[in-house]
Amino acid sequence: MHRRLLLATPFLATPAWAQARAPIRILVGFAPGGAADISVRIAAEAVARRGGPQIIPETRSGAVGYLAMQAAARAAPDGTTLATAIMGNMSVAPAVPGSQIPLDLERELTPVCNLTGTPMALIVPGSAPDRSVAELVARARAAPGTFSYASTGNGSTNQLAAEYFAAEAGLRLIHVAYRGGAPAVADVAAGRINLMFANIAEVVELIRGGQVRGLALAAATPTPLAPEMPLLTRDFPALDMSNWFGLVGPAGMPAELVTQIGRMFTEAMADPATQPALAARGLQPINEVGADFAARIRRDRERWARVANASGIRAD
């Protein structure tokens, strides 16, 4: 009886505790099956396994994830409604001139925590003669302005990644924009495009099947999905370009509540029992909560702003 009273009293008397133990709805701004959606669903299972509150993923896709963010921004700042946040819409889009962002990311949202990261891979057609980054760079330098790269649109993360690579390697490349990742990768596989930067999880099966060749991982550490793939950072240290997938809430969330909820998620994602599900999808946990996550957002925004300005990139 005494133990039950001790547990019940803080739940009733302390709002932060009550909010953290209530079900948490996460508005997923992207289609099911993508890295953001998978990260949230793995997190929901991990938190439940550790005895945490119920996590309810709710698809609210559209406008590059901003529809979900807008809905979260209008919610009460009690920690019961969060939204997915990715590098593309939190750090890349704000850094690219012409981006249409329907809310004030700084004033209307609270960074809660980062969940996972996945590196991008530099891929070329399976039929290409390039067996290494050095060979690709040598061929592209020998024919300046003739090598093409694919992206999912002007101002997209993979466009900026390719332009960053071009700047670091001293290349002049032709940009070919597509309306999605699938047709872009398909044209690389068909040999119509020379190269592309794509999330390793989205192209690993094509690499294994030989349709495309993964020349290097744009990361500082290997991925379990392709542990043998060379690291691009060995030749170009600045090109650690892993995408990340985190959570934000409405503005005005108390710092203590942000810390409590953020640690709940990051500890669940770091749990050894969670690692097989993450590794199978090429994801790695990231331990960033509150101010640390906000600092990551700012650092990446500053980096991509430099790339966009140097390349003259504008959003569609």
N, C-alpha and C positions, 0 to 999 in steps of 0.2 A: 504493500500500500504506500509506504513512504517513498519508494522509488518511483511509483507511478505519479505521485504528486509532484516530485521534483521534475519529472519530464514534462508534465502538463503545464506547470506554472510558467516557465519561460515561453512556451508556445503561445500562451494567452497574453502574457504581459509584455513580451518583447517583439515589436513589429518586425525587425530584421529576421529574427529566427522564424517567425510565422511565415514571412514571405518566402524565405529560402526553402522551407519545408513544403510549401504549397506547390501544386503542379506548375511547371514552367513550360510555357508555350514558346516554341522557336519557329519563327516565320522563315521558311527557306525560300530565298529569292531566286532559285534556279530549279531547272527541271529535275525530276527524280533520276537517279543513276549517275549524276555528275559528282565531282569531288566534294563540293560543298554539301550536297544532300547526303552523301555517304558518310562524311565526317560527322554530321549531326546525328545520324542514326546510330553510328558506332558509339558516339558519346552518350546517347540516350540509354543504350544497352549497358554501357560501362557504369554509368551513374546508378542505374537500377540494380546492377549486380552488387554494388557496394552499399546498398541500402539507402540511397539518396531519394530525393523526391521524384515523382513521375515527370518525365520529359516528353512533351508532345510535339513532334515535328509536324508542321503544317505548310504545305506547298503554297507559296504566294509568288509565283514566278512572273517575270516581266520587267522590262526597262533595266536590264542588266543588274537585277537585284534590288533596284531602288524602290520598287513597289513594296517589298517586304520592309525595307528600312523606313519608308514613310509611315506604314501602319504601326511599326514599333515606336516611332517617334511620337505618335499620338497616344500611346498607351500610358498608363500610370507608371511612375518611376519606382515601382515596388519590386522589380525583379521577376515578375511573373510573365512578362512578354519580352522576348529578345528576338533578334533577327540575325541572319547570316551576314557576314562582312568578309569580302575577299580583297586581295591585293589590287585586283583590277578596278573595283569600284571605290575603294577607299584611298588608294595611293596613286594608281596610274591615271584614271580618268581626271581627277582634280589637277594633275600635272600637265595635261594636254590641252592646249588652247582649243576652244570651240566645243568642248564637252558640255553636254546638256545634263546637268545634275539637278534634280527637282527638289532638293532640300539642302539645308546648310549642314554639312557633315560635322562641322566643328561645334555648332551651337545646339543642334537638335538631337545629337546622339552621344552616348557614353560608351567608350570602348570597355568591354568587360573582360574578354580573354581571347587569346589565340588558341585554336584547337590543333590544327595539323598543317603540315607543309608537304609539297610534292615538287620535285625539281623538274625543270624543263630539259628536254633532250634536243640536241641539234641533229636533225635527220636529213638524209639525202635519199634519192631514189635507190632502190636495191640494185638497179642496173648501172649506177654511176661508177666511174673508175676510182673514186676517192675512197681510200681505206683508212684515212686519218684526217684530223683537222688540218694538219700541216699540208697534206696533199690538196685538200679543198681550197685552202687559202692560196697556195701556189697557183692553182689553176685559175682562181678568180682574179688574182692580181695580174695574171698574164693576159686576161681579157676583160679589162675594166669596163663596167657598165653593161655587161652582157649576162651576168649571172642574176637569176631571179630568186626571190623568197616569197613564200606565201604567208598570209596572216588572215585573221578573222575580221579585219576591217581597220580603217584608219583610226589610230589612237588605241588600238588593242595592245594587250600585254605582249603578244608574240611579235607584233610589229616593232615595238620598242626594243624587245630583246634582240631582234635581228639587226636593228640599227645600232644598238650598243655593240654588238659583235663586230659589225662592219667598221665602226669607229675605232675599236680597239685593235682590229686586225689590219686596218688601213685598206679597206675595200670599198668599191662603189657597186651597190647592188640595186636591182630593179624590184620595186614593191608591187605585188599582185594581191589585191584584197578579195576575200571571199565572204560569203554571208554566214559562214559557219566553219567549224573545225573539220567536219567530215569531208566536205568537198575539197577543202584546202589540202588535207592529207592525201586524199585520193589522187589529186593532180601531182603531188610529189611522187607518190608510188608509181604513177603512170609515166614519170619522167618528163612531164611538161613544166615542172618547176624544179629549180636546182636545190633548194634547201628550205627548211622551216624549223622554228622552235615550237615544240609542242610538249604538253605535260606527258611525262614518261608513262603514266598509267593509261593514257589514252592511245598510245602507239606501241606499247610493248609487244602486243600480239602480232602486229605488223612487222616489227623488228624480228621477232622469233620466226615468223613465216617467210622472211626474206623480201617482202614487198618494199620495205624501206630499210635503210641502214642507219643505225644509231651511232654517230661518230663520237659523241661526247655528251656527258651529263653536265648541265650548267649549274653545278653545285660544288660545295666544298667537301662533301662526304658522299660515298657510294649509296645506292639504293638497293634494298633487298630484291627488287624486281629485276635488276640488271647489274649485279655486283661486279661483273667483268667490264662494264663500260668505262672508258677513260673519263677523267674529270677535266672539263674545259678550263677550270680554274688553275690547273697546273701550268698552262701556257698563258692564260689571261686571268690573273687573280681577281680582277674586278667583276668577272662574269659569274658570280653566284646569284642565280636568278630564280630561286625557288618561289613558286606561288604559295600563298598561305590562305587559310580559311578559318575565320574566327567568328566571334559573337559581339554584337553591340546591343545596347538598350537605349531607352529614351533618356534625354537630358534630365539632370536632377537626381539621378540615382545616388544615394549616400555612398561615400567611399568604403565604409565598412561592409555594406551589402555587396558592392562590386567585388571586394576582396573575397568575401565568403563564397559567393557564387562562382567567381572565377577560379578559385582554388579547388572548389568541388569538381569543376570540369577538368582542369589541367591534371589534378591528381588521378582522376578516373582514367584519363587518356594515357597517363604514364604508367598505370598499373600493368605489370607484366602479363596479366590475363587478357589485356586489350591488344597487346602487340601483334598477335597473329592476324587479327582482322585488319589492322592497319597495314602491316607489311604486305599482305596479299593484294592490297590495292595501291601500293607504292606510296603510302602516306606515313609520315613520321610525326609524333607528338611535339608540340611546341609549348614550352612553359613560359607564357607571358600573360600577366594579369594586370588589369587596370592601367596604371601609369606606364608600365613596361610595354604593354601592347600599344598604348597611345604613342610611345616613343618610336616603336617599330613603324607605325603608320606614317609618322612625320619623316623618319629617315628615308623610307622608300619613296615618299612623295617628293622629297628633295632630289633624290637620285634620278627619278624618272623625269622630273622637270628639267634637269640638266640635259638628259638625253633628248627629250622632245625639243628643247630650244636649239640644241646643236644641230639636230636633224631637220628642223623646220616642220615637224609633224603637227598636223591639226586633225581633230576628230571629224568624223563624217557629219 
